[in-house]
Amino acid sequence: MEQYILAIDAGTTSARCILFDRAGQMCAVAQKELHLNYPHDGWVEQDAMEIWKTQLQVCRSAMSVHLIQPEQIVAIGITNQRETTIVWDKATGKPIAPAIVWQCRRTAEQADDLRSRGLTDMLRDKTGLVVDAYFSATKLRWILDTVPGARQRAENGELLFGTVDSWLIWNLTGGKRHVTDASNAARTMLYNIHTLQWDEDILRELDIPACMLPEVVPSSGIVAYADASMLGREIPIAGIAGDQQAALFGQACWQPGEAKNTYGTGCFLLMNTGTTSVSSSNGLLTTIAWNIGGTVEYALEGSVFVAGAAIQWLRDEVGLLEHSSESEDIARSVADTGGVYLVPAFTGLGAPYWDPYARGTLIGLTRATSRAHIVRAALESLAYQTADVLDVMQKDAGLVLQSLKADGGASANNFLMEFQADLIGVPVERPACVETTALGAACLAGLAVGCWADRDEIRRTIVPDRTFRPQMETARREELLAGWHKAVSRALGWAKTE
């Protein structure tokens, strides 16, 4: 009887379930879109119950459509959108407020307050993060401060906090387990990445009760069992990792200096730095990649808030695309953007700028500007933002990349991959399975239950698809990058009130 690992890929815009076999091949996929709500400028939130119900639905659908029996599922691996903050009632399991999505900027002023109190260095030293509304800490405090009675209930031990992985595991286990892994804990701005503990000093400064926080467990290891009522039998939950760390693992970036970029809703560039945490002087994050067998490995990360979401914006809000897949052919229909740049700072800019007040900017328009120029500019914006991050990452790490591994939905766009290679001047490698986020979660779970003996056995299952090599002349590359940086300068600080 064929055996499978069920990978839960709880993304920002969709809930997915992918079943992998022992050869690392995708054997079944189910997906359903999730709704995002924007109640105010810069606010982004979701219905946490929708996240859970939709995720369970796609898991059951993937199994039923492909006639896979519960007995064939040997383990569950979970990967998730990080930083998104959920608080729920411990007794009823009901959220007390909408989930505050990682993109949300409602707590920018709280982050400003932390900086004004002189906490920047302390938080950076302990968590590896810059002080920003991006992370869970200010989101959690906002819920405690604004939902009536929430703080008192939290102090009484009646409320629980979790990122999406914790929320899913709580529900999958019928409320028996409240856990997260180190890769997700490291994104909350509450976790000390050196002592591997929730940090008492930070909790005190933000006035967050420790009793709300989940237990931190290994990224690979049996940490819970899904209740039999969920998927037909008790199945071990054996792998947990935030989406970008899972993709780093799924791309087999296991040696210091190896890097990948995931082109999803956001764009995330991670470089493995081994068991050494490398501090950045250029606005990058030092984060935990994973904790396996008691060994913690670290990564440098640059986060781009809006990547594939810019293409969705063209489709859903502007109406320049009927389907996102059209973007490649439309971009190729013109030789260049005609001098047009799109800076998709819809919710601020991440690394290396870290400006929550930046806003989207479309610049360089003339009467000759066409739909195709704007679509091409949107696609190119993904590559420009990646180039910015890669430039400072190499400086911080003291390394020169030989290649960049690419994954995520937008990596299927050949035009984007070609332009990316041209901009950074090194080959871009795309694997045959671009769903490396889900694959990474499956591999972490599979290691824990013996599907693979070690990482070397996993590496043999990762098949390359195509390598894109740079063709652009240096002078043209520098010209384009100079134009991009000029456009970014126009977007910075746009929404800040003096």
Residue pairs with C-beta under 8 A, 6 or more apart in sequence:
1 71
1 72
2 21
2 27
2 72
3 21
3 22
3 72
3 73
3 74
3 451
4 19
4 20
4 21
4 27
4 28
4 68
4 72
4 73
4 74
5 19
5 20
5 73
5 74
5 75
5 76
5 77
5 442
5 445
5 446
5 451
6 17
6 19
6 59
6 62
6 63
6 73
6 75
6 76
6 77
6 231
6 235
6 442
7 17
7 18
7 19
7 20
7 76
7 77
7 78
7 79
7 438
7 439
7 441
7 442
7 445
8 16
8 17
8 55
8 59
8 76
8 77
8 78
8 79
8 80
8 168
8 441
9 15
9 16
9 17
9 18
9 79
9 80
9 243
9 435
9 437
9 438
9 441
10 16
10 51
10 55
10 78
10 79
10 80
10 81
10 164
10 165
10 168
11 34
11 80
11 81
11 243
11 264
11 265
12 34
12 36
12 81
12 84
12 101
12 102
12 103
12 264
12 265
12 266
13 33
13 34
13 36
13 265
13 309
13 312
14 31
14 32
14 33
14 34
15 31
15 32
15 34
15 51
15 54
15 55
15 57
15 58
16 29
16 30
16 31
16 32
16 58
16 438
17 28
17 29
17 30
17 31
17 55
17 58
17 59
17 61
17 62
18 26
18 28
18 29
18 62
18 435
18 438
18 439
18 442
19 26
19 27
19 28
19 29
19 62
19 63
19 66
19 68
19 73
20 26
20 27
20 438
20 439
20 442
20 446
21 27
22 446
22 451
22 452
23 461
24 433
24 439
24 442
24 443
24 458
24 461
24 462
25 433
25 461
26 433
26 435
27 66
27 68
28 62
28 63
28 65
28 66
28 68
29 62
30 58
30 59
30 61
30 62
30 65
31 58
32 54
32 57
32 58
34 46
34 50
34 51
34 54
35 46
35 47
35 50
36 44
36 45
36 46
36 101
37 44
37 45
37 46
37 47
37 98
38 44
38 45
39 45
40 106
41 495
42 104
42 105
42 106
42 108
42 347
42 348
42 356
42 495
43 104
43 105
43 106
44 100
44 101
44 103
44 104
44 105
44 347
45 98
45 99
45 100
45 101
45 104
46 84
46 98
46 99
46 101
47 98
47 99
48 86
48 88
48 95
48 98
48 99
48 167
49 94
49 95
51 99
51 164
51 167
51 168
52 167
52 168
52 171
55 168
56 171
56 172
56 230
59 230
59 231
60 231
62 68
63 69
63 70
63 73
63 231
63 232
69 232
70 231
70 232
70 233
70 235
71 233
73 231
73 233
73 235
74 235
74 236
74 446
74 449
74 451
75 222
75 235
75 236
75 237
75 238
75 239
75 445
75 446
75 448
75 449
75 451
76 172
76 226
76 235
76 236
76 237
76 238
76 239
76 445
77 237
77 238
77 239
77 240
77 438
77 440
77 441
77 442
77 443
77 444
77 445
77 446
78 165
78 168
78 169
78 237
78 239
78 240
78 241
78 441
79 165
79 240
79 241
79 242
79 243
79 246
79 437
79 438
79 440
79 441
80 163
80 164
80 165
80 168
80 184
80 242
80 243
81 101
81 102
81 164
81 243
81 265
82 102
82 163
82 164
82 184
82 187
82 242
82 243
82 244
83 102
83 134
83 135
83 136
83 139
83 163
83 187
83 188
84 99
84 100
84 101
84 102
84 136
84 163
84 164
85 99
85 100
85 136
85 139
85 140
85 143
85 161
85 163
86 95
86 99
86 161
86 162
86 163
86 164
86 166
86 167
87 95
87 96
87 97
87 140
87 143
87 144
87 147
87 150
87 154
87 159
87 160
87 161
87 212
88 94
88 95
88 96
88 159
88 160
88 162
88 167
88 170
89 95
89 96
89 158
89 159
89 160
90 157
90 158
90 159
90 160
91 158
93 170
93 171
93 175
96 143
96 147
96 150
96 153
96 159
97 143
97 147
97 150
99 164
99 167
100 106
100 139
100 142
100 143
102 134
102 266
103 266
103 305
103 306
103 347
104 133
104 139
104 347
105 133
105 347
105 348
105 356
106 133
106 139
106 142
107 133
107 138
107 139
107 141
107 142
108 133
108 348
108 356
108 357
110 133
110 138
110 141
110 142
111 131
111 132
111 133
111 138
111 356
114 120
114 123
114 131
114 138
114 205
114 206
115 131
117 205
119 131
119 205
120 130
120 131
122 201
122 202
123 129
123 131
123 189
123 202
124 130
124 131
124 279
126 192
126 193
126 194
126 199
126 201
126 202
127 186
127 189
127 190
127 191
127 192
127 193
127 199
127 202
128 186
128 193
128 277
128 279
128 285
128 286
128 287
128 298
129 135
129 187
129 189
129 285
129 286
129 287
130 283
130 285
130 354
131 189
132 354
132 356
133 139
133 348
133 356
134 303
134 305
134 350
135 187
135 188
135 189
136 161
136 163
136 187
136 188
136 189
136 190
137 188
137 189
137 190
137 202
137 206
137 208
138 189
138 206
140 161
140 188
140 190
140 206
140 208
140 212
141 206
141 207
141 208
143 150
144 150
144 151
144 154
144 207
144 208
145 151
150 159
151 207
153 159
154 208
154 209
154 211
154 212
155 209
155 211
157 209
157 211
159 212
160 166
160 170
160 178
160 212
160 214
161 208
161 212
161 213
161 214
162 170
162 178
162 180
162 214
163 180
163 184
163 187
163 188
163 242
165 180
165 181
165 184
165 240
165 242
166 178
166 179
166 180
166 184
166 214
169 177
169 178
169 179
169 223
169 224
169 237
169 240
170 177
170 178
172 224
172 226
172 227
172 230
172 237
173 224
173 225
173 226
173 227
173 237
174 227
174 229
174 230
176 224
176 227
177 223
177 224
177 237
178 214
178 215
179 214
179 215
179 216
179 217
179 223
179 224
179 240
180 214
180 215
180 216
180 217
180 240
181 216
181 217
181 218
181 219
181 223
181 240
181 241
181 242
181 290
181 291
182 191
182 193
182 196
182 216
182 218
182 219
182 288
182 290
182 291
182 296
183 219
183 240
183 241
183 242
183 245
183 246
183 287
183 288
183 289
183 290
183 291
184 240
184 241
184 242
185 191
185 198
185 214
185 216
185 288
186 193
186 287
186 288
187 242
187 287
189 202
190 198
190 199
190 202
190 203
190 206
190 208
190 213
191 197
191 198
191 199
191 216
192 198
192 199
192 202
193 277
193 286
193 287
193 288
193 296
193 298
194 277
196 216
196 291
196 296
198 210
198 213
198 216
200 210
203 209
203 210
217 223
217 240
218 291
218 292
218 293
218 294
219 239
219 240
219 241
219 245
219 290
219 291
219 292
219 444
220 238
220 239
220 290
220 292
220 293
220 444
220 445
220 447
220 448
221 238
221 448
222 236
222 237
222 238
222 448
222 449
223 237
223 238
223 240
224 236
224 237
225 234
225 235
225 236
225 237
226 234
226 235
226 236
226 237
227 234
228 234
236 445
236 448
236 449
237 445
238 444
238 445
238 446
238 448
238 449
239 441
239 442
239 443
239 444
239 445
239 446
239 447
239 448
240 441
240 444
241 249
241 290
241 440
241 441
241 444
243 262
243 264
243 268
243 437
244 262
244 268
244 270
244 301
244 437
245 270
245 287
245 288
245 289
245 290
245 299
245 440
246 436
246 437
246 438
246 439
246 440
246 441
246 444
247 260
247 262
247 268
247 270
247 407
247 408
247 436
247 437
247 440
248 260
248 270
248 272
248 289
248 299
248 440
249 289
249 290
249 440
249 443
249 444
250 407
250 436
250 437
250 438
250 439
250 440
250 441
250 442
250 443
250 462
251 258
251 260
251 405
251 407
251 431
251 436
251 440
251 462
252 258
252 455
252 458
252 459
252 462
253 259
253 260
253 270
253 271
253 272
253 405
254 272
254 455
255 272
255 274
256 272
256 273
256 274
256 276
257 271
257 272
257 273
257 397
257 399
257 401
258 271
258 272
258 405
259 269
259 270
259 271
259 272
259 390
259 393
259 401
259 404
259 405
260 269
260 270
260 404
260 405
260 406
260 407
260 436
261 267
261 268
261 269
261 270
261 386
261 390
261 404
261 405
261 406
261 407
261 408
262 268
262 406
262 407
262 408
262 411
262 436
262 437
263 307
263 308
263 382
263 406
263 407
263 408
263 409
263 410
263 411
263 416
264 307
264 308
264 408
264 409
264 410
264 437
265 306
265 307
265 308
265 309
265 312
266 303
266 304
266 305
266 306
266 307
266 308
266 309
266 350
267 303
267 304
267 307
267 308
267 382
267 385
267 386
268 301
268 302
268 303
268 304
269 301
269 302
269 304
269 386
269 389
269 390
269 393
269 404
270 287
270 289
270 299
270 300
270 301
271 299
271 300
271 301
271 393
271 397
271 399
272 289
272 297
272 298
272 299
273 297
273 298
273 299
273 300
273 397
274 297
274 298
275 295
275 296
275 297
275 298
276 298
277 286
277 298
278 286
278 298
278 300
278 396
278 397
279 286
279 396
280 286
280 300
280 392
280 396
281 396
282 351
282 352
282 392
282 393
282 395
282 396
283 302
283 351
283 352
283 353
283 354
283 392
284 300
284 301
284 302
284 351
284 352
284 389
284 392
284 393
284 396
285 300
285 301
285 302
285 303
285 351
286 298
286 299
286 300
286 301
287 298
287 299
287 300
287 301
288 296
288 297
288 298
288 299
289 297
289 298
289 299
290 296
290 297
290 444
291 297
292 444
292 447
300 393
300 396
300 397
301 351
302 350
302 351
302 352
302 388
302 389
302 390
302 392
302 393
303 350
303 351
304 350
304 351
304 382
304 385
304 386
304 389
305 345
305 346
305 347
305 348
305 349
305 350
306 313
306 344
306 345
306 346
306 347
306 360
307 344
307 382
307 385
307 410
308 324
308 382
308 408
308 409
308 410
309 344
309 346
310 342
310 344
310 346
310 378
310 381
310 382
311 321
311 324
311 327
311 378
311 379
311 410
312 324
313 344
313 346
313 378
314 320
314 321
314 327
314 374
314 375
314 378
315 321
315 322
315 323
315 324
320 371
320 374
320 375
321 327
321 330
321 375
327 375
327 378
327 379
327 413
328 379
328 413
328 414
328 415
328 416
330 371
330 372
330 375
330 376
331 372
331 375
331 376
331 379
331 415
332 415
333 372
334 370
334 372
334 373
334 376
336 376
337 364
337 373
337 374
337 376
337 377
337 380
338 364
338 366
338 368
338 369
338 370
338 373
339 364
339 366
339 483
340 362
340 363
340 364
340 365
340 369
340 373
340 374
340 376
340 377
341 361
341 362
341 363
341 364
341 377
341 380
341 381
341 384
341 483
341 484
341 486
341 487
342 360
342 361
342 362
342 374
342 377
342 378
342 380
342 381
343 349
343 358
343 360
343 361
343 362
343 363
343 381
343 487
343 488
343 490
343 491
344 360
344 378
344 381
345 355
345 358
345 359
345 360
345 361
345 491
345 494
346 359
346 360
347 356
348 355
348 356
348 357
348 358
348 359
349 355
349 358
349 488
349 491
349 492
351 388
351 389
351 392
352 388
352 389
352 392
353 488
353 492
355 492
355 493
357 492
357 493
357 494
357 495
357 496
358 491
358 492
358 493
358 494
358 495
359 491
359 494
359 495
360 491
361 487
361 490
361 491
361 494
362 374
362 377
363 487
363 490
364 483
364 487
379 413
379 415
379 416
379 419
380 419
382 410
382 416
382 420
383 416
383 419
383 420
383 423
384 423
384 481
384 484
386 420
386 423
386 424
387 420
387 423
387 424
387 481
390 401
390 404
390 424
394 400
394 401
401 424
401 426
402 426
402 427
403 426
403 427
403 428
403 429
403 467
404 420
404 424
404 426
404 427
404 428
404 429
405 428
405 429
405 430
405 431
406 417
406 420
406 428
406 429
406 430
406 434
407 430
407 431
407 434
407 435
407 436
407 437
408 434
408 436
408 437
409 434
410 416
411 417
411 430
411 434
412 434
414 466
414 468
417 428
417 430
417 466
417 468
418 468
418 471
420 428
420 468
421 427
421 428
421 468
421 469
421 470
421 471
422 470
422 471
422 472
422 477
423 472
423 477
423 480
423 481
424 470
425 470
425 474
425 477
426 470
427 467
427 468
427 469
427 470
428 467
428 468
429 464
429 466
429 467
429 468
430 464
430 465
430 466
430 467
430 468
431 462
431 463
431 464
431 465
432 463
432 464
432 465
433 439
433 462
433 463
434 465
443 452
443 458
445 451
446 452
446 458
447 454
447 455
447 458
452 458
452 461
